[in-house]
Amino acid sequence: ISAAQGNDNLGMAGMAWNTKIMPLQVCGGGGCPGFSIVEAMKYAAENQNGRRMVANMSLGGFIYSQLNADLAQYC
């Protein structure tokens, strides 16, 4: 819904009509290995074609990860 095109007679419009969304499935039924998160974020960063990237991930945990910190800087 966030990027739904307006003026299309479907009865809804998103906040950012010209937004492109790149959905990437990272976690599956067997959990969410850290390397798959890194590979997906690296893929997204390398394929954003000069556009700004916003990532939305619902991950939890209490352990600091230098890998995740480095990944955030890379993206």
mmCIF file as gemmi writes it, N, C-alpha and C atoms, coordinates in Angstrom:
data_model
loop_
_atom_site.group_PDB
_atom_site.id
_atom_site.type_symbol
_atom_site.label_atom_id
_atom_site.label_alt_id
_atom_site.label_comp_id
_atom_site.label_asym_id
_atom_site.label_entity_id
_atom_site.label_seq_id
_atom_site.pdbx_PDB_ins_code
_atom_site.Cartn_x
_atom_site.Cartn_y
_atom_site.Cartn_z
_atom_site.occupancy
_atom_site.B_iso_or_equiv
_atom_site.pdbx_formal_charge
_atom_site.auth_seq_id
_atom_site.auth_asym_id
_atom_site.pdbx_PDB_model_num
ATOM 1 N N . ILE Axp A 1 ? 0.824 -1.186 0 1 0 ? 1 A 1
ATOM 2 C CA . ILE Axp A 1 ? 0 0 0 1 0 ? 1 A 1
ATOM 3 C C . ILE Axp A 1 ? 0.869 1.25 0 1 0 ? 1 A 1
ATOM 4 N N . SER Axp A 2 ? 2.028 1.209 0.604 1 0 ? 2 A 1
ATOM 5 C CA . SER Axp A 2 ? 2.839 2.424 0.739 1 0 ? 2 A 1
ATOM 6 C C . SER Axp A 2 ? 3.201 3.05 -0.61 1 0 ? 2 A 1
ATOM 7 N N . ALA Axp A 3 ? 3.335 2.255 -1.655 1 0 ? 3 A 1
ATOM 8 C CA . ALA Axp A 3 ? 3.705 2.791 -2.963 1 0 ? 3 A 1
ATOM 9 C C . ALA Axp A 3 ? 2.598 2.606 -3.991 1 0 ? 3 A 1
ATOM 10 N N . ALA Axp A 4 ? 1.36 2.377 -3.543 1 0 ? 4 A 1
ATOM 11 C CA . ALA Axp A 4 ? 0.248 2.165 -4.473 1 0 ? 4 A 1
ATOM 12 C C . ALA Axp A 4 ? 0.013 3.408 -5.321 1 0 ? 4 A 1
ATOM 13 N N . GLN Axp A 5 ? -0.12 3.189 -6.609 1 0 ? 5 A 1
ATOM 14 C CA . GLN Axp A 5 ? -0.335 4.288 -7.553 1 0 ? 5 A 1
ATOM 15 C C . GLN Axp A 5 ? -1.736 4.872 -7.37 1 0 ? 5 A 1
ATOM 16 N N . GLY Axp A 6 ? -1.842 6.175 -7.365 1 0 ? 6 A 1
ATOM 17 C CA . GLY Axp A 6 ? -3.133 6.847 -7.257 1 0 ? 6 A 1
ATOM 18 C C . GLY Axp A 6 ? -3.75 7.086 -8.623 1 0 ? 6 A 1
ATOM 19 N N . ASN Axp A 7 ? -4.975 7.568 -8.64 1 0 ? 7 A 1
ATOM 20 C CA . ASN Axp A 7 ? -5.697 7.87 -9.878 1 0 ? 7 A 1
ATOM 21 C C . ASN Axp A 7 ? -5.798 6.668 -10.809 1 0 ? 7 A 1
ATOM 22 N N . ASP Axp A 8 ? -5.982 5.469 -10.231 1 0 ? 8 A 1
ATOM 23 C CA . ASP Axp A 8 ? -6.106 4.274 -11.062 1 0 ? 8 A 1
ATOM 24 C C . ASP Axp A 8 ? -7.454 3.574 -10.879 1 0 ? 8 A 1
ATOM 25 N N . ASN Axp A 9 ? -8.394 4.27 -10.244 1 0 ? 9 A 1
ATOM 26 C CA . ASN Axp A 9 ? -9.756 3.753 -10.038 1 0 ? 9 A 1
ATOM 27 C C . ASN Axp A 9 ? -9.817 2.467 -9.221 1 0 ? 9 A 1
ATOM 28 N N . LEU Axp A 10 ? -8.82 2.227 -8.379 1 0 ? 10 A 1
ATOM 29 C CA . LEU Axp A 10 ? -8.839 1.056 -7.507 1 0 ? 10 A 1
ATOM 30 C C . LEU Axp A 10 ? -9.205 1.417 -6.072 1 0 ? 10 A 1
ATOM 31 N N . GLY Axp A 11 ? -9.327 2.699 -5.765 1 0 ? 11 A 1
ATOM 32 C CA . GLY Axp A 11 ? -9.799 3.107 -4.455 1 0 ? 11 A 1
ATOM 33 C C . GLY Axp A 11 ? -8.744 3.247 -3.378 1 0 ? 11 A 1
ATOM 34 N N . MET Axp A 12 ? -7.479 3.244 -3.723 1 0 ? 12 A 1
ATOM 35 C CA . MET Axp A 12 ? -6.428 3.468 -2.728 1 0 ? 12 A 1
ATOM 36 C C . MET Axp A 12 ? -5.258 4.173 -3.387 1 0 ? 12 A 1
ATOM 37 N N . ALA Axp A 13 ? -4.476 4.816 -2.554 1 0 ? 13 A 1
ATOM 38 C CA . ALA Axp A 13 ? -3.264 5.466 -3.042 1 0 ? 13 A 1
ATOM 39 C C . ALA Axp A 13 ? -2.227 5.451 -1.932 1 0 ? 13 A 1
ATOM 40 N N . GLY Axp A 14 ? -1.008 5.201 -2.293 1 0 ? 14 A 1
ATOM 41 C CA . GLY Axp A 14 ? 0.077 5.19 -1.324 1 0 ? 14 A 1
ATOM 42 C C . GLY Axp A 14 ? 0.613 6.594 -1.087 1 0 ? 14 A 1
ATOM 43 N N . MET Axp A 15 ? 1.571 6.667 -0.192 1 0 ? 15 A 1
ATOM 44 C CA . MET Axp A 15 ? 2.196 7.942 0.137 1 0 ? 15 A 1
ATOM 45 C C . MET Axp A 15 ? 3.232 8.359 -0.907 1 0 ? 15 A 1
ATOM 46 N N . ALA Axp A 16 ? 3.804 7.419 -1.6 1 0 ? 16 A 1
ATOM 47 C CA . ALA Axp A 16 ? 4.885 7.712 -2.55 1 0 ? 16 A 1
ATOM 48 C C . ALA Axp A 16 ? 4.622 6.948 -3.846 1 0 ? 16 A 1
ATOM 49 N N . TRP Axp A 17 ? 3.887 7.566 -4.761 1 0 ? 17 A 1
ATOM 50 C CA . TRP Axp A 17 ? 3.453 6.894 -5.984 1 0 ? 17 A 1
ATOM 51 C C . TRP Axp A 17 ? 4.588 6.386 -6.85 1 0 ? 17 A 1
ATOM 52 N N . ASN Axp A 18 ? 5.69 7.08 -6.88 1 0 ? 18 A 1
ATOM 53 C CA . ASN Axp A 18 ? 6.782 6.713 -7.776 1 0 ? 18 A 1
ATOM 54 C C . ASN Axp A 18 ? 7.855 5.864 -7.103 1 0 ? 18 A 1
ATOM 55 N N . THR Axp A 19 ? 7.52 5.288 -5.984 1 0 ? 19 A 1
ATOM 56 C CA . THR Axp A 19 ? 8.463 4.461 -5.242 1 0 ? 19 A 1
ATOM 57 C C . THR Axp A 19 ? 8.581 3.08 -5.885 1 0 ? 19 A 1
ATOM 58 N N . LYS Axp A 20 ? 9.781 2.578 -5.945 1 0 ? 20 A 1
ATOM 59 C CA . LYS Axp A 20 ? 10.026 1.218 -6.415 1 0 ? 20 A 1
ATOM 60 C C . LYS Axp A 20 ? 10.344 0.363 -5.196 1 0 ? 20 A 1
ATOM 61 N N . ILE Axp A 21 ? 9.759 -0.819 -5.122 1 0 ? 21 A 1
ATOM 62 C CA . ILE Axp A 21 ? 9.975 -1.717 -3.993 1 0 ? 21 A 1
ATOM 63 C C . ILE Axp A 21 ? 10.701 -2.955 -4.484 1 0 ? 21 A 1
ATOM 64 N N . MET Axp A 22 ? 11.729 -3.369 -3.732 1 0 ? 22 A 1
ATOM 65 C CA . MET Axp A 22 ? 12.504 -4.561 -4.05 1 0 ? 22 A 1
ATOM 66 C C . MET Axp A 22 ? 12.322 -5.554 -2.897 1 0 ? 22 A 1
ATOM 67 N N . PRO Axp A 23 ? 11.278 -6.39 -2.959 1 0 ? 23 A 1
ATOM 68 C CA . PRO Axp A 23 ? 11.084 -7.352 -1.87 1 0 ? 23 A 1
ATOM 69 C C . PRO Axp A 23 ? 12.107 -8.479 -1.96 1 0 ? 23 A 1
ATOM 70 N N . LEU Axp A 24 ? 12.74 -8.771 -0.854 1 0 ? 24 A 1
ATOM 71 C CA . LEU Axp A 24 ? 13.72 -9.853 -0.789 1 0 ? 24 A 1
ATOM 72 C C . LEU Axp A 24 ? 13.371 -10.742 0.4 1 0 ? 24 A 1
ATOM 73 N N . GLN Axp A 25 ? 13.152 -12.011 0.158 1 0 ? 25 A 1
ATOM 74 C CA . GLN Axp A 25 ? 12.876 -12.933 1.249 1 0 ? 25 A 1
ATOM 75 C C . GLN Axp A 25 ? 14.197 -13.46 1.776 1 0 ? 25 A 1
ATOM 76 N N . VAL Axp A 26 ? 14.398 -13.257 3.061 1 0 ? 26 A 1
ATOM 77 C CA . VAL Axp A 26 ? 15.669 -13.632 3.663 1 0 ? 26 A 1
ATOM 78 C C . VAL Axp A 26 ? 15.491 -14.795 4.627 1 0 ? 26 A 1
ATOM 79 N N . CYS Axp A 27 ? 14.449 -14.761 5.412 1 0 ? 27 A 1
ATOM 80 C CA . CYS Axp A 27 ? 14.213 -15.777 6.426 1 0 ? 27 A 1
ATOM 81 C C . CYS Axp A 27 ? 13.179 -16.78 5.934 1 0 ? 27 A 1
ATOM 82 N N . GLY Axp A 28 ? 13.363 -18.01 6.305 1 0 ? 28 A 1
ATOM 83 C CA . GLY Axp A 28 ? 12.414 -19.057 5.933 1 0 ? 28 A 1
ATOM 84 C C . GLY Axp A 28 ? 11.963 -19.817 7.159 1 0 ? 28 A 1
ATOM 85 N N . GLY Axp A 29 ? 11.347 -20.936 6.935 1 0 ? 29 A 1
ATOM 86 C CA . GLY Axp A 29 ? 10.84 -21.75 8.027 1 0 ? 29 A 1
ATOM 87 C C . GLY Axp A 29 ? 11.927 -22.289 8.939 1 0 ? 29 A 1
ATOM 88 N N . GLY Axp A 30 ? 13.138 -22.363 8.431 1 0 ? 30 A 1
ATOM 89 C CA . GLY Axp A 30 ? 14.245 -22.906 9.215 1 0 ? 30 A 1
ATOM 90 C C . GLY Axp A 30 ? 15.022 -21.86 9.986 1 0 ? 30 A 1
ATOM 91 N N . GLY Axp A 31 ? 14.524 -20.639 10.03 1 0 ? 31 A 1
ATOM 92 C CA . GLY Axp A 31 ? 15.23 -19.59 10.758 1 0 ? 31 A 1
ATOM 93 C C . GLY Axp A 31 ? 15.772 -18.535 9.817 1 0 ? 31 A 1
ATOM 94 N N . CYS Axp A 32 ? 16.709 -17.781 10.334 1 0 ? 32 A 1
ATOM 95 C CA . CYS Axp A 32 ? 17.226 -16.658 9.581 1 0 ? 32 A 1
ATOM 96 C C . CYS Axp A 32 ? 18.745 -16.562 9.779 1 0 ? 32 A 1
ATOM 97 N N . PRO Axp A 33 ? 19.502 -17.327 9.005 1 0 ? 33 A 1
ATOM 98 C CA . PRO Axp A 33 ? 20.957 -17.277 9.176 1 0 ? 33 A 1
ATOM 99 C C . PRO Axp A 33 ? 21.52 -15.911 8.807 1 0 ? 33 A 1
ATOM 100 N N . GLY Axp A 34 ? 22.484 -15.468 9.584 1 0 ? 34 A 1
ATOM 101 C CA . GLY Axp A 34 ? 23.068 -14.143 9.393 1 0 ? 34 A 1
ATOM 102 C C . GLY Axp A 34 ? 23.61 -13.901 8.002 1 0 ? 34 A 1
ATOM 103 N N . PHE Axp A 35 ? 24.211 -14.916 7.4 1 0 ? 35 A 1
ATOM 104 C CA . PHE Axp A 35 ? 24.786 -14.715 6.068 1 0 ? 35 A 1
ATOM 105 C C . PHE Axp A 35 ? 23.719 -14.388 5.034 1 0 ? 35 A 1
ATOM 106 N N . SER Axp A 36 ? 22.499 -14.91 5.203 1 0 ? 36 A 1
ATOM 107 C CA . SER Axp A 36 ? 21.459 -14.615 4.219 1 0 ? 36 A 1
ATOM 108 C C . SER Axp A 36 ? 21.015 -13.159 4.322 1 0 ? 36 A 1
ATOM 109 N N . ILE Axp A 37 ? 21.021 -12.592 5.521 1 0 ? 37 A 1
ATOM 110 C CA . ILE Axp A 37 ? 20.706 -11.179 5.698 1 0 ? 37 A 1
ATOM 111 C C . ILE Axp A 37 ? 21.767 -10.329 5.026 1 0 ? 37 A 1
ATOM 112 N N . VAL Axp A 38 ? 23.016 -10.676 5.244 1 0 ? 38 A 1
ATOM 113 C CA . VAL Axp A 38 ? 24.131 -9.938 4.649 1 0 ? 38 A 1
ATOM 114 C C . VAL Axp A 38 ? 24.063 -10.01 3.129 1 0 ? 38 A 1
ATOM 115 N N . GLU Axp A 39 ? 23.834 -11.181 2.58 1 0 ? 39 A 1
ATOM 116 C CA . GLU Axp A 39 ? 23.767 -11.33 1.125 1 0 ? 39 A 1
ATOM 117 C C . GLU Axp A 39 ? 22.606 -10.538 0.531 1 0 ? 39 A 1
ATOM 118 N N . ALA Axp A 40 ? 21.45 -10.549 1.184 1 0 ? 40 A 1
ATOM 119 C CA . ALA Axp A 40 ? 20.295 -9.807 0.675 1 0 ? 40 A 1
ATOM 120 C C . ALA Axp A 40 ? 20.536 -8.304 0.723 1 0 ? 40 A 1
ATOM 121 N N . MET Axp A 41 ? 21.085 -7.802 1.816 1 0 ? 41 A 1
ATOM 122 C CA . MET Axp A 41 ? 21.342 -6.375 1.941 1 0 ? 41 A 1
ATOM 123 C C . MET Axp A 41 ? 22.431 -5.931 0.967 1 0 ? 41 A 1
ATOM 124 N N . LYS Axp A 42 ? 23.435 -6.766 0.786 1 0 ? 42 A 1
ATOM 125 C CA . LYS Axp A 42 ? 24.489 -6.458 -0.181 1 0 ? 42 A 1
ATOM 126 C C . LYS Axp A 42 ? 23.898 -6.399 -1.587 1 0 ? 42 A 1
ATOM 127 N N . TYR Axp A 43 ? 23.036 -7.344 -1.917 1 0 ? 43 A 1
ATOM 128 C CA . TYR Axp A 43 ? 22.371 -7.36 -3.221 1 0 ? 43 A 1
ATOM 129 C C . TYR Axp A 43 ? 21.555 -6.079 -3.415 1 0 ? 43 A 1
ATOM 130 N N . ALA Axp A 44 ? 20.77 -5.719 -2.403 1 0 ? 44 A 1
ATOM 131 C CA . ALA Axp A 44 ? 19.938 -4.517 -2.492 1 0 ? 44 A 1
ATOM 132 C C . ALA Axp A 44 ? 20.799 -3.27 -2.676 1 0 ? 44 A 1
ATOM 133 N N . ALA Axp A 45 ? 21.87 -3.157 -1.915 1 0 ? 45 A 1
ATOM 134 C CA . ALA Axp A 45 ? 22.74 -1.985 -2.008 1 0 ? 45 A 1
ATOM 135 C C . ALA Axp A 45 ? 23.399 -1.884 -3.381 1 0 ? 45 A 1
ATOM 136 N N . GLU Axp A 46 ? 23.785 -3.012 -3.931 1 0 ? 46 A 1
ATOM 137 C CA . GLU Axp A 46 ? 24.47 -3.005 -5.226 1 0 ? 46 A 1
ATOM 138 C C . GLU Axp A 46 ? 23.509 -2.857 -6.404 1 0 ? 46 A 1
ATOM 139 N N . ASN Axp A 47 ? 22.216 -2.994 -6.174 1 0 ? 47 A 1
ATOM 140 C CA . ASN Axp A 47 ? 21.233 -2.909 -7.25 1 0 ? 47 A 1
ATOM 141 C C . ASN Axp A 47 ? 20.239 -1.771 -7.055 1 0 ? 47 A 1
ATOM 142 N N . GLN Axp A 48 ? 20.618 -0.77 -6.283 1 0 ? 48 A 1
ATOM 143 C CA . GLN Axp A 48 ? 19.7 0.345 -6.057 1 0 ? 48 A 1
ATOM 144 C C . GLN Axp A 48 ? 19.801 1.416 -7.141 1 0 ? 48 A 1
ATOM 145 N N . ASN Axp A 49 ? 20.751 1.294 -8.028 1 0 ? 49 A 1
ATOM 146 C CA . ASN Axp A 49 ? 20.88 2.184 -9.194 1 0 ? 49 A 1
ATOM 147 C C . ASN Axp A 49 ? 20.831 3.659 -8.832 1 0 ? 49 A 1
ATOM 148 N N . GLY Axp A 50 ? 21.576 4.041 -7.826 1 0 ? 50 A 1
ATOM 149 C CA . GLY Axp A 50 ? 21.669 5.45 -7.451 1 0 ? 50 A 1
ATOM 150 C C . GLY Axp A 50 ? 20.517 5.972 -6.616 1 0 ? 50 A 1
ATOM 151 N N . ARG Axp A 51 ? 19.544 5.135 -6.344 1 0 ? 51 A 1
ATOM 152 C CA . ARG Axp A 51 ? 18.403 5.567 -5.529 1 0 ? 51 A 1
ATOM 153 C C . ARG Axp A 51 ? 18.704 5.357 -4.05 1 0 ? 51 A 1
ATOM 154 N N . ARG Axp A 52 ? 17.983 6.069 -3.228 1 0 ? 52 A 1
ATOM 155 C CA . ARG Axp A 52 ? 18.141 5.931 -1.784 1 0 ? 52 A 1
ATOM 156 C C . ARG Axp A 52 ? 17.5 4.627 -1.334 1 0 ? 52 A 1
ATOM 157 N N . MET Axp A 53 ? 18.133 3.961 -0.395 1 0 ? 53 A 1
ATOM 158 C CA . MET Axp A 53 ? 17.641 2.68 0.072 1 0 ? 53 A 1
ATOM 159 C C . MET Axp A 53 ? 17.114 2.79 1.494 1 0 ? 53 A 1
ATOM 160 N N . VAL Axp A 54 ? 15.955 2.208 1.719 1 0 ? 54 A 1
ATOM 161 C CA . VAL Axp A 54 ? 15.377 2.099 3.051 1 0 ? 54 A 1
ATOM 162 C C . VAL Axp A 54 ? 15.093 0.63 3.28 1 0 ? 54 A 1
ATOM 163 N N . ALA Axp A 55 ? 15.583 0.08 4.374 1 0 ? 55 A 1
ATOM 164 C CA . ALA Axp A 55 ? 15.355 -1.331 4.678 1 0 ? 55 A 1
ATOM 165 C C . ALA Axp A 55 ? 14.435 -1.445 5.887 1 0 ? 55 A 1
ATOM 166 N N . ASN Axp A 56 ? 13.525 -2.382 5.819 1 0 ? 56 A 1
ATOM 167 C CA . ASN Axp A 56 ? 12.62 -2.66 6.924 1 0 ? 56 A 1
ATOM 168 C C . ASN Axp A 56 ? 12.783 -4.127 7.282 1 0 ? 56 A 1
ATOM 169 N N . MET Axp A 57 ? 13.381 -4.375 8.437 1 0 ? 57 A 1
ATOM 170 C CA . MET Axp A 57 ? 13.598 -5.753 8.873 1 0 ? 57 A 1
ATOM 171 C C . MET Axp A 57 ? 13.117 -5.887 10.312 1 0 ? 57 A 1
ATOM 172 N N . SER Axp A 58 ? 12.315 -6.89 10.559 1 0 ? 58 A 1
ATOM 173 C CA . SER Axp A 58 ? 11.843 -7.158 11.914 1 0 ? 58 A 1
ATOM 174 C C . SER Axp A 58 ? 12.693 -8.275 12.498 1 0 ? 58 A 1
ATOM 175 N N . LEU Axp A 59 ? 13.81 -7.897 13.045 1 0 ? 59 A 1
ATOM 176 C CA . LEU Axp A 59 ? 14.734 -8.859 13.634 1 0 ? 59 A 1
ATOM 177 C C . LEU Axp A 59 ? 14.865 -8.549 15.115 1 0 ? 59 A 1
ATOM 178 N N . GLY Axp A 60 ? 15.141 -9.539 15.894 1 0 ? 60 A 1
ATOM 179 C CA . GLY Axp A 60 ? 15.288 -9.304 17.329 1 0 ? 60 A 1
ATOM 180 C C . GLY Axp A 60 ? 16.512 -9.995 17.87 1 0 ? 60 A 1
ATOM 181 N N . GLY Axp A 61 ? 16.91 -9.575 19.028 1 0 ? 61 A 1
ATOM 182 C CA . GLY Axp A 61 ? 18.06 -10.18 19.683 1 0 ? 61 A 1
ATOM 183 C C . GLY Axp A 61 ? 18.704 -9.19 20.624 1 0 ? 61 A 1
ATOM 184 N N . PHE Axp A 62 ? 19.566 -9.706 21.469 1 0 ? 62 A 1
ATOM 185 C CA . PHE Axp A 62 ? 20.199 -8.863 22.482 1 0 ? 62 A 1
ATOM 186 C C . PHE Axp A 62 ? 21.707 -8.804 22.328 1 0 ? 62 A 1
ATOM 187 N N . ILE Axp A 63 ? 22.231 -9.452 21.332 1 0 ? 63 A 1
ATOM 188 C CA . ILE Axp A 63 ? 23.68 -9.513 21.166 1 0 ? 63 A 1
ATOM 189 C C . ILE Axp A 63 ? 24.111 -8.514 20.096 1 0 ? 63 A 1
ATOM 190 N N . TYR Axp A 64 ? 25.104 -7.672 20.408 1 0 ? 64 A 1
ATOM 191 C CA . TYR Axp A 64 ? 25.639 -6.718 19.436 1 0 ? 64 A 1
ATOM 192 C C . TYR Axp A 64 ? 26.323 -7.488 18.316 1 0 ? 64 A 1
ATOM 193 N N . SER Axp A 65 ? 26.106 -7.039 17.102 1 0 ? 65 A 1
ATOM 194 C CA . SER Axp A 65 ? 26.723 -7.679 15.946 1 0 ? 65 A 1
ATOM 195 C C . SER Axp A 65 ? 27.526 -6.653 15.16 1 0 ? 65 A 1
ATOM 196 N N . GLN Axp A 66 ? 28.832 -6.805 15.155 1 0 ? 66 A 1
ATOM 197 C CA . GLN Axp A 66 ? 29.684 -5.928 14.358 1 0 ? 66 A 1
ATOM 198 C C . GLN Axp A 66 ? 29.38 -6.113 12.874 1 0 ? 66 A 1
ATOM 199 N N . LEU Axp A 67 ? 29.019 -7.339 12.497 1 0 ? 67 A 1
ATOM 200 C CA . LEU Axp A 67 ? 28.657 -7.61 11.105 1 0 ? 67 A 1
ATOM 201 C C . LEU Axp A 67 ? 27.464 -6.765 10.687 1 0 ? 67 A 1
ATOM 202 N N . ASN Axp A 68 ? 26.429 -6.694 11.523 1 0 ? 68 A 1
ATOM 203 C CA . ASN Axp A 68 ? 25.267 -5.874 11.189 1 0 ? 68 A 1
ATOM 204 C C . ASN Axp A 68 ? 25.604 -4.393 11.166 1 0 ? 68 A 1
ATOM 205 N N . ALA Axp A 69 ? 26.466 -3.944 12.058 1 0 ? 69 A 1
ATOM 206 C CA . ALA Axp A 69 ? 26.895 -2.55 12.065 1 0 ? 69 A 1
ATOM 207 C C . ALA Axp A 69 ? 27.652 -2.209 10.783 1 0 ? 69 A 1
ATOM 208 N N . ASP Axp A 70 ? 28.549 -3.102 10.369 1 0 ? 70 A 1
ATOM 209 C CA . ASP Axp A 70 ? 29.301 -2.904 9.125 1 0 ? 70 A 1
ATOM 210 C C . ASP Axp A 70 ? 28.369 -2.928 7.916 1 0 ? 70 A 1
ATOM 211 N N . LEU Axp A 71 ? 27.371 -3.801 7.949 1 0 ? 71 A 1
ATOM 212 C CA . LEU Axp A 71 ? 26.407 -3.885 6.869 1 0 ? 71 A 1
ATOM 213 C C . LEU Axp A 71 ? 25.602 -2.594 6.739 1 0 ? 71 A 1
ATOM 214 N N . ALA Axp A 72 ? 25.19 -2.036 7.841 1 0 ? 72 A 1
ATOM 215 C CA . ALA Axp A 72 ? 24.453 -0.777 7.819 1 0 ? 72 A 1
ATOM 216 C C . ALA Axp A 72 ? 25.299 0.338 7.221 1 0 ? 72 A 1
ATOM 217 N N . GLN Axp A 73 ? 26.584 0.368 7.529 1 0 ? 73 A 1
ATOM 218 C CA . GLN Axp A 73 ? 27.487 1.375 6.962 1 0 ? 73 A 1
ATOM 219 C C . GLN Axp A 73 ? 27.667 1.159 5.465 1 0 ? 73 A 1
ATOM 220 N N . TYR Axp A 74 ? 27.75 -0.094 5.033 1 0 ? 74 A 1
ATOM 221 C CA . TYR Axp A 74 ? 27.946 -0.415 3.616 1 0 ? 74 A 1
ATOM 222 C C . TYR Axp A 74 ? 26.759 0.036 2.776 1 0 ? 74 A 1
ATOM 223 N N . CYS Axp A 75 ? 25.561 -0.145 3.34 1 0 ? 75 A 1
ATOM 224 C CA . CYS Axp A 75 ? 24.346 0.203 2.602 1 0 ? 75 A 1
ATOM 225 C C . CYS Axp A 75 ? 24.129 1.684 2.639 1 0 ? 75 A 1
